[in-house]
Amino acid sequence: MAKDVKPTRKELMAIEDRIDLSERGHGTLEKKRDGLIMEFMDILDRAQDVRGELSEDYERAQRTINMARAMEGDVAVRGAAAALQEHPEITTESKNIMGVVVPQIESSRVSKSLDQRGYGIMGTSARIDEAAEAYEDLLESIILAAEVETAMKKMLSEIETTKRRVNALEFKLLPDLYENKEYIEQKLEEQEREEIFRMKKIKDKKEADEEAEAEADDAAQDPFVAAEIQETAAGGN
């Protein structure tokens, strides 16, 4: 990648700016990743509790419905279930956790009193009431589990995305930028050394020319040398 950049001071300044920006972005993403992991661990603990409660509510609902069927028969149980007039209402909203939008599920009219279930109190037994209550609790646990599980999946997905960005900066972009910076600095140093050498050669040549000119001026001012020059010039004529 270093071969693709121009070894100029302008390019060096641009790369230094990118390094500074990338380092700050890397630090921000690392903090976000760590914060997301902490939030995820809290949600995971909550999810484990919810799963345990869901499992218990499911087993209880199965026990009560089996008991009701055994004591009252399938016809009575199905009749009580069909008598339900008001069905639960479920609404979804959203909340923001560390920049991650997760659902917040609200339910109403899940748990009902005896007179709200639709079947006649006198025509059913306590077994059916227990089964109805157990399934109402199970439904509430399912709704809560859906909210927690969805939030956990979204948080996990965001953590993976953030980790990939952190790794891309840490192991790809920043090393490439540092390599480019080092390459340009080396080239600029070489150019500077070449320029210093060139200027030294020019200076040495100028000093040699000045010295030769000074020697010529001194010789011209010496009478013996001047006479010798004149004789040489006359002999030539």
Secondary structure, DSSP 8 states (H G I E B T S, - for coil): -GGGS---HHHHHHHHHHHHHHHHHHHHHHHHHHHHHHHHHHHHHHHHHHHHHHHHHHHHHHHHHHHHHHHH-HHHHHHHHHT--S--EEEEEEEEETTEEEEEEEEES-S--GGGSSS-STTS-HHHHHHHHHHHHHHHHHHHHHHHHHHHHHHHHHHHHHHHHHHHIIIIIHHHHHHHHHHHHHHHHHHHHHHHHHHHHHHHHHHHHHHHHHHHHHHHH-HHHHHHHHHHHHHH-
